[in-house]
């Protein structure tokens, strides 16, 4: 295949990647990400927007496929299972994120990899190879589209469609030419706009569901000979021209086979938008260090990058739990009042009077140092003024969950188990079996059903 443009180079790499060429540490990290994704997907059970998409999936059928809809333990086609699992993955705000791409790969990569692997009886090793390819493609596309794209577009919905296509192409065993066609067809379907945040609309779950479905569809079509644009990213009427400014095509092929972008992905600690995490970590450390409580605080300034302002500033008075996860004031208030910003804290307390009082004390301010470091580094800086006139500053250079401050396997196990039990999607005993599966994924001969027979909710859906 003639690799005359970046799309062709990227497609060749993704199609011809051998799991044996991936460093052991990167393979192990992919297993970590698999378990972390499972927890997030299971935590999506009973979320209204997710259940709506699940009902749509059930209506479209089929009801007797080999691919598993995790939250209901139903089986369907790869398309429907990937779509519903992707929607479920992105509602608890605990799925992974790549800082430089500002992209949540797991929510669009793992649902596709699992659905096709289950349907075709592919091995755990083949699933991991698909995951690595999806992460490497999606992250580089997100970096290529850049900050200007992210200001308006939800990168997980846009770059996510191409990541899903690269993922799906692997268990389908597409050639480099077919991979290129799949990526081209995925790119022309890429979508997702941030406007939904202003209305507390349900679109975020639709973004991941659509990206997974679009990428999977593109790969199956490519297998059948369907062609896609060969320069969907860099062409004169491609994604860069329509969706961004100042894109650098070199980002698409940066260090292929040497730099493993998957290993740069961060785990999320707080159950909120990642843009809130650096400030939340900085505030948590400051309150502990100076032994301050919420009532001791007169004002908080979160020193942030511009993208945090772009995404979070429209949310001034969140009316739903999900919208509150995009409110810097609410996240910092939960940290100050309740000690953490976890799933139950949001569910039970985001409208509590004490939280609202603290929320209204929080302001965001553009910080040149933080903005210059972003998106490669997400620095957390806060200034706190107390009611008795004191002033304190706090700084965090690597938020909890970043590669340099990562979660250990025991921490990942605890996180996934807590997420799975959040709405009763899986028992601790079931999670122990899934944890064992995750840590032995490379030796699994054929991907099994993860949770078995349908539950009552799934039968009703």
C-alpha positions as CSV (number, residue, x, y, z in Angstrom):
1,X,0.0,0.0,0.0
2,X,1.4,3.4,-0.9
3,X,1.7,5.4,2.3
4,X,1.7,8.9,0.7
5,X,-0.5,10.6,3.3
6,X,-1.0,10.5,7.0
7,X,-4.2,8.6,6.8
8,X,-2.6,5.8,4.9
9,X,0.4,5.6,7.3
10,X,-2.0,5.4,10.3
11,X,-4.2,2.8,8.6
12,X,-1.2,0.6,7.8
13,X,0.0,0.8,11.3
14,X,-3.4,-0.1,12.8
15,X,-4.1,-2.9,10.4
16,X,-0.7,-4.5,10.6
17,X,-0.1,-4.1,14.4
18,X,1.0,-7.3,16.1
19,X,0.3,-7.6,19.8
20,X,3.7,-9.2,20.1
21,X,5.3,-5.9,19.1
22,X,3.5,-4.0,21.9
23,X,5.6,-3.7,25.1
24,X,4.5,-5.9,28.0
25,X,3.8,-2.8,30.2
26,X,1.5,-1.5,27.5
27,X,-0.4,-4.8,27.2
28,X,-0.8,-4.8,31.0
29,X,-2.0,-1.2,30.9
30,X,-4.7,-2.3,28.4
31,X,-5.9,-4.9,30.9
32,X,-6.0,-2.2,33.5
33,X,-8.1,-0.1,31.2
34,X,-10.4,-3.0,30.4
35,X,-11.3,-3.5,34.1
36,X,-11.7,0.3,34.6
37,X,-14.0,0.4,31.6
38,X,-16.1,-2.5,32.9
39,X,-16.8,-0.6,36.1
40,X,-17.9,2.5,34.2
41,X,-20.1,0.6,31.8
42,X,-21.9,-1.2,34.7
43,X,-22.4,2.0,36.6
44,X,-24.5,3.3,33.7
45,X,-27.4,0.9,34.6
46,X,-30.7,2.7,35.3
47,X,-29.4,6.1,34.1
48,X,-32.4,7.5,32.3
49,X,-30.6,8.5,29.0
50,X,-28.8,5.1,28.9
51,X,-32.0,3.2,29.5
52,X,-33.7,5.1,26.6
53,X,-30.9,4.1,24.3
54,X,-31.1,0.5,25.6
55,X,-34.9,0.5,24.8
56,X,-34.1,1.7,21.3
57,X,-31.6,-1.1,21.0
58,X,-34.1,-3.7,22.2
59,X,-36.7,-2.4,19.7
60,X,-34.3,-2.6,16.8
61,X,-33.1,-6.1,17.9
62,X,-32.2,-8.8,17.5
63,X,-32.8,-10.4,21.0
64,X,-30.7,-13.5,20.5
65,X,-27.3,-12.4,19.3
66,X,-23.9,-13.4,20.7
67,X,-22.9,-9.9,21.9
68,X,-23.7,-8.8,25.4
69,X,-25.5,-5.7,26.6
70,X,-23.8,-5.5,30.0
71,X,-26.2,-3.5,32.1
72,X,-29.1,-5.9,31.4
73,X,-27.2,-9.1,30.5
74,X,-29.2,-9.3,27.3
75,X,-27.7,-10.4,24.0
76,X,-28.0,-8.7,20.7
77,X,-26.0,-7.9,17.5
78,X,-22.6,-6.4,17.8
79,X,-24.0,-3.1,16.6
80,X,-26.7,-2.8,19.3
81,X,-24.5,-4.2,22.1
82,X,-21.7,-1.8,21.2
83,X,-24.1,1.2,21.0
84,X,-25.7,0.5,24.4
85,X,-22.5,-0.4,26.2
86,X,-20.9,2.8,24.9
87,X,-23.8,4.9,26.1
88,X,-23.5,3.3,29.6
89,X,-19.8,3.8,29.7
90,X,-19.9,7.6,29.6
91,X,-22.6,8.6,32.2
92,X,-20.9,8.0,35.6
93,X,-18.0,10.3,34.5
94,X,-15.5,7.7,35.7
95,X,-14.2,6.5,32.3
96,X,-10.6,7.1,31.3
97,X,-9.2,10.2,29.5
98,X,-6.1,11.0,27.4
99,X,-5.0,14.5,28.5
100,X,-3.3,15.6,25.3
101,X,-6.2,14.5,23.1
102,X,-8.9,15.5,25.6
103,X,-10.5,12.2,24.6
104,X,-12.2,9.3,26.5
105,X,-11.0,6.3,24.5
106,X,-12.5,3.5,26.6
107,X,-16.1,4.5,26.1
108,X,-15.9,4.0,22.4
109,X,-13.1,1.4,22.0
110,X,-14.0,-1.4,24.5
111,X,-17.7,-1.6,23.6
112,X,-16.8,-2.3,20.0
113,X,-13.9,-4.7,20.7
114,X,-16.0,-6.7,23.2
115,X,-19.1,-6.9,21.0
116,X,-17.3,-8.2,17.9
117,X,-15.0,-10.5,19.8
118,X,-18.0,-12.1,21.5
119,X,-19.8,-12.4,18.2
120,X,-16.9,-13.9,16.3
121,X,-15.3,-15.9,19.1
122,X,-12.1,-13.9,19.1
123,X,-9.5,-14.4,21.8
124,X,-8.6,-12.1,24.6
125,X,-5.3,-11.3,22.9
126,X,-7.1,-10.4,19.7
127,X,-9.4,-8.1,21.7
128,X,-6.4,-6.4,23.3
129,X,-4.8,-5.9,19.9
130,X,-8.0,-4.2,18.7
131,X,-8.0,-2.0,21.8
132,X,-4.4,-0.9,21.3
133,X,-5.1,0.0,17.6
134,X,-8.2,1.9,18.6
135,X,-6.5,3.9,21.3
136,X,-3.5,4.7,19.1
137,X,-5.6,5.9,16.2
138,X,-8.2,7.8,18.3
139,X,-5.7,9.6,20.5
140,X,-3.7,10.8,17.6
141,X,-6.8,12.0,15.8
142,X,-7.8,13.9,18.9
143,X,-4.4,15.5,19.2
144,X,-4.5,16.4,15.5
145,X,-7.9,18.1,15.8
146,X,-6.6,20.0,18.8
147,X,-7.9,22.7,21.2
148,X,-9.8,24.6,18.5
149,X,-11.9,21.6,17.7
150,X,-12.6,20.8,21.4
151,X,-14.0,24.3,21.9
152,X,-17.1,23.4,20.0
153,X,-16.9,19.6,19.4
154,X,-16.9,16.8,21.9
155,X,-13.8,15.0,20.8
156,X,-15.0,11.6,22.2
157,X,-17.9,11.8,19.7
158,X,-15.8,12.8,16.8
159,X,-12.3,11.2,17.1
160,X,-14.2,8.4,18.8
161,X,-15.9,7.3,15.6
162,X,-12.5,6.8,14.0
163,X,-11.1,5.0,17.1
164,X,-14.1,2.7,17.0
165,X,-13.6,2.0,13.3
166,X,-9.9,1.1,13.8
167,X,-10.9,-1.1,16.7
168,X,-13.7,-2.9,14.8
169,X,-11.4,-3.5,11.8
170,X,-9.0,-5.6,13.8
171,X,-11.3,-8.6,14.8
172,X,-12.7,-8.3,11.3
173,X,-9.1,-8.8,10.1
174,X,-9.3,-6.0,7.5
175,X,-6.4,-5.2,5.2
176,X,-4.7,-1.8,5.4
177,X,-6.7,-0.6,2.4
178,X,-10.0,-1.7,4.1
179,X,-8.8,-0.1,7.3
180,X,-8.3,3.2,5.4
181,X,-11.8,2.9,4.0
182,X,-13.3,2.2,7.4
183,X,-11.6,5.3,8.9
184,X,-12.8,7.4,5.9
185,X,-16.4,6.2,6.4
186,X,-16.2,6.8,10.2
187,X,-14.8,10.3,9.8
188,X,-17.7,11.4,7.5
189,X,-20.1,10.4,10.3
190,X,-18.2,12.0,13.2
191,X,-20.3,14.3,15.3
192,X,-20.9,15.7,18.8
193,X,-21.4,19.3,19.9
194,X,-21.0,20.8,23.4
195,X,-24.2,22.8,23.2
196,X,-26.0,20.1,25.1
197,X,-24.4,21.2,28.4
198,X,-26.3,24.5,28.4
199,X,-29.7,22.6,28.4
200,X,-28.7,19.6,30.5
201,X,-29.6,17.5,27.5
202,X,-28.9,13.8,27.1
203,X,-26.6,14.1,24.1
204,X,-23.4,13.1,25.8
205,X,-24.5,9.4,26.0
206,X,-25.7,9.7,22.4
207,X,-22.2,10.9,21.3
208,X,-20.5,7.7,22.6
209,X,-23.3,5.4,21.4
210,X,-23.2,7.0,17.9
211,X,-19.4,7.0,17.7
212,X,-19.2,3.3,18.6
213,X,-22.0,2.4,16.1
214,X,-20.6,4.6,13.3
215,X,-17.1,3.1,13.6
216,X,-18.4,-0.4,13.8
217,X,-20.7,0.2,10.8
218,X,-17.8,1.7,8.8
219,X,-15.6,-1.3,9.4
220,X,-18.3,-3.9,8.4
221,X,-19.0,-1.9,5.3
222,X,-15.3,-1.7,4.4
223,X,-15.1,-5.5,4.8
224,X,-17.8,-5.7,2.1
225,X,-15.9,-3.4,-0.3
226,X,-17.5,-0.1,0.7
227,X,-15.0,2.8,0.1
228,X,-14.4,5.9,2.2
229,X,-12.6,9.1,1.7
230,X,-8.9,8.5,1.6
231,X,-8.0,11.9,3.2
232,X,-10.9,12.3,5.6
233,X,-8.7,14.1,8.1
234,X,-6.3,16.2,6.0
235,X,-8.1,16.7,2.7
236,X,-9.3,20.0,1.4
237,X,-12.9,19.2,2.6
238,X,-12.0,16.8,5.4
239,X,-12.4,17.0,9.2
240,X,-9.6,19.5,9.8
241,X,-11.0,22.0,7.4
242,X,-14.5,21.7,8.7
243,X,-13.9,21.2,12.4
244,X,-10.7,22.8,13.5
245,X,-7.9,25.3,12.7
246,X,-4.1,24.9,12.6
247,X,-4.0,21.1,12.5
248,X,-0.6,19.4,12.1
249,X,-0.8,16.1,10.2
250,X,2.5,15.0,11.8
251,X,0.5,14.4,15.0
252,X,-1.4,11.6,13.3
253,X,1.8,9.5,12.8
254,X,3.8,10.7,15.8
255,X,6.0,7.9,17.1
256,X,3.9,5.1,15.7
257,X,5.3,1.8,17.1
258,X,7.6,3.7,19.5
259,X,5.4,6.0,21.5
260,X,2.4,4.1,23.0
261,X,-0.3,6.7,23.5
262,X,-2.5,4.1,25.3
263,X,0.0,4.1,28.2
264,X,-0.5,7.9,28.6
265,X,-4.1,7.5,29.4
266,X,-5.3,8.6,32.9
267,X,-7.8,7.0,35.2
268,X,-10.5,9.2,36.7
269,X,-10.7,9.5,40.4
270,X,-13.5,12.0,41.0
271,X,-16.9,11.3,39.4
272,X,-16.9,14.5,37.4
273,X,-15.7,16.2,34.2
274,X,-11.9,15.8,34.1
275,X,-11.5,19.6,33.8
276,X,-12.5,19.8,37.5
277,X,-10.1,17.2,38.8
278,X,-6.9,19.2,39.1
279,X,-8.6,22.0,41.1
280,X,-10.4,19.4,43.2
281,X,-7.2,17.6,44.1
282,X,-5.5,21.0,44.9
283,X,-8.4,22.0,47.1
284,X,-8.6,18.7,48.9
285,X,-4.9,18.9,49.7
286,X,-5.2,22.5,50.9
287,X,-8.1,21.9,53.2
288,X,-6.3,18.9,54.8
289,X,-3.0,20.7,55.1
290,X,-4.5,23.8,56.9
291,X,-7.2,21.9,58.7
292,X,-10.0,23.9,57.1
293,X,-13.6,23.1,56.8
294,X,-16.2,24.3,54.3
295,X,-17.5,27.0,56.7
296,X,-14.0,28.4,57.2
297,X,-13.8,29.4,53.5
298,X,-14.9,32.8,52.2
299,X,-13.8,32.4,48.6
300,X,-12.1,29.9,46.2
301,X,-10.4,30.8,42.9
302,X,-9.6,27.9,40.6
303,X,-6.8,28.8,38.2
304,X,-7.6,27.0,35.0
305,X,-6.9,26.6,31.3
306,X,-9.2,28.1,28.7
307,X,-10.8,24.8,27.7
308,X,-12.0,24.4,31.3
309,X,-13.7,27.7,31.0
310,X,-15.2,26.8,27.6
311,X,-16.7,23.6,28.9
312,X,-17.6,24.4,32.5
313,X,-18.5,28.1,32.5
314,X,-21.9,27.6,30.8
315,X,-23.0,25.5,33.7
316,X,-23.9,28.1,36.3
317,X,-26.9,26.5,38.1
318,X,-26.9,22.8,37.4
319,X,-30.4,21.2,37.5
320,X,-29.5,17.6,37.1
321,X,-26.9,15.3,38.6
322,X,-25.1,14.9,35.3
323,X,-25.0,18.6,34.6
324,X,-23.6,19.2,38.1
325,X,-20.6,17.1,37.2
326,X,-19.7,20.0,34.8
327,X,-19.9,22.6,37.5
328,X,-16.6,23.6,39.0
329,X,-18.3,25.1,42.0
330,X,-20.4,22.0,42.7
331,X,-17.4,19.7,42.4
332,X,-15.3,21.8,44.8
333,X,-18.2,22.2,47.1
334,X,-18.7,18.4,47.4
335,X,-15.0,18.0,48.1
336,X,-15.2,20.7,50.8
337,X,-18.5,19.7,52.4
338,X,-18.4,16.0,52.0
339,X,-14.7,15.2,51.6
340,X,-15.1,13.7,48.1
341,X,-16.9,14.1,44.8
342,X,-18.0,10.6,44.2
343,X,-21.1,9.1,42.7
344,X,-23.2,9.0,45.9
345,X,-22.1,12.5,46.8
346,X,-23.5,13.9,43.5
347,X,-26.6,11.8,43.7
348,X,-27.5,12.8,47.3
349,X,-26.0,16.2,47.8
350,X,-25.5,18.3,44.7
351,X,-28.5,20.6,45.6
352,X,-27.9,20.6,49.4
353,X,-28.0,24.1,50.9
354,X,-24.4,23.8,52.2
355,X,-23.2,22.7,48.8
356,X,-25.0,25.5,47.0
357,X,-23.5,28.1,49.5
358,X,-20.0,26.8,48.9
359,X,-20.6,26.5,45.1
360,X,-21.4,30.2,44.9
361,X,-18.0,31.1,46.5
362,X,-16.1,29.5,43.6
363,X,-14.7,31.3,40.6
364,X,-12.6,30.2,37.7
365,X,-9.8,32.4,36.4
366,X,-7.6,31.8,33.3
367,X,-4.1,31.1,34.4
368,X,-1.3,31.6,31.8
369,X,0.9,28.9,33.2
370,X,-1.9,26.4,33.4
371,X,-3.1,27.3,30.0
372,X,0.3,27.0,28.4
373,X,0.9,23.6,29.9
374,X,-2.5,22.2,28.7
375,X,-3.3,19.8,27.2
376,X,-0.1,17.9,27.7
377,X,-0.2,18.6,31.5
378,X,-3.3,19.4,33.6
379,X,-2.0,21.5,36.5
380,X,-4.3,22.2,39.4
381,X,-4.0,25.5,41.2
382,X,-6.4,27.0,43.7
383,X,-6.4,30.1,46.0
384,X,-8.5,30.0,49.2
385,X,-9.5,33.1,51.2
386,X,-10.8,32.3,54.7
387,X,-13.5,34.1,56.7
388,X,-10.9,35.3,59.1
389,X,-8.8,36.9,56.4
390,X,-6.1,34.4,55.7
391,X,-5.1,33.4,52.1
392,X,-3.7,30.0,51.0
393,X,-2.5,28.6,47.7
394,X,-2.3,25.0,46.6
395,X,-0.9,23.3,43.5
396,X,-1.0,19.8,42.1
397,X,1.1,19.0,39.1
398,X,-0.3,15.5,38.4
399,X,-3.9,14.9,39.4
400,X,-4.7,11.5,40.9
401,X,-5.0,9.0,38.1
402,X,-2.5,10.5,35.7
403,X,0.3,8.1,34.6
404,X,2.7,9.6,37.1
405,X,0.2,9.4,39.9
406,X,-1.8,6.4,38.7
407,X,-4.1,4.0,40.3
408,X,-2.7,0.6,41.4
409,X,-4.3,-2.6,40.5
410,X,-5.9,-2.9,44.0
411,X,-7.2,0.6,43.6
412,X,-8.6,-0.2,40.2
413,X,-10.3,-3.4,41.6
414,X,-11.9,-1.4,44.4
415,X,-13.0,1.3,42.0
416,X,-14.5,-1.1,39.5
417,X,-16.3,-3.1,42.2
418,X,-17.8,0.1,43.7
419,X,-19.0,1.3,40.3
420,X,-20.5,-2.1,39.5
421,X,-22.4,-2.1,42.8
422,X,-23.6,1.5,42.4
423,X,-26.9,0.5,40.9
424,X,-26.7,-3.2,41.4
425,X,-25.3,-4.1,37.9
426,X,-23.0,-6.8,39.3
427,X,-22.4,-8.3,42.7
428,X,-19.0,-8.3,44.4
429,X,-18.7,-12.0,43.6
430,X,-19.3,-11.4,40.0
431,X,-16.8,-8.6,40.0
432,X,-14.2,-10.9,41.5
433,X,-14.7,-13.2,38.5
434,X,-14.4,-10.2,36.1
435,X,-11.3,-9.0,37.8
436,X,-9.7,-12.5,37.4
437,X,-10.7,-12.4,33.7
438,X,-9.1,-8.9,33.2
439,X,-5.8,-10.0,34.7
440,X,-5.7,-13.1,32.5
441,X,-7.2,-11.6,29.4
442,X,-4.3,-12.5,27.1
443,X,-4.7,-16.2,27.8
444,X,-8.5,-16.3,27.1
445,X,-9.1,-18.5,24.0
446,X,-12.5,-17.0,23.1
447,X,-14.2,-14.0,24.7
448,X,-17.1,-15.3,26.8
449,X,-20.3,-13.7,28.1
450,X,-19.2,-11.7,31.1
451,X,-22.3,-11.7,33.2
452,X,-24.5,-14.5,31.9
453,X,-28.3,-14.6,31.7
454,X,-30.5,-11.5,31.4
455,X,-31.8,-9.8,34.5
456,X,-35.4,-8.7,35.0
457,X,-34.7,-5.1,33.9
458,X,-33.1,-6.4,30.7
459,X,-36.1,-8.6,30.0
460,X,-38.4,-5.7,30.4
461,X,-36.3,-3.3,28.3
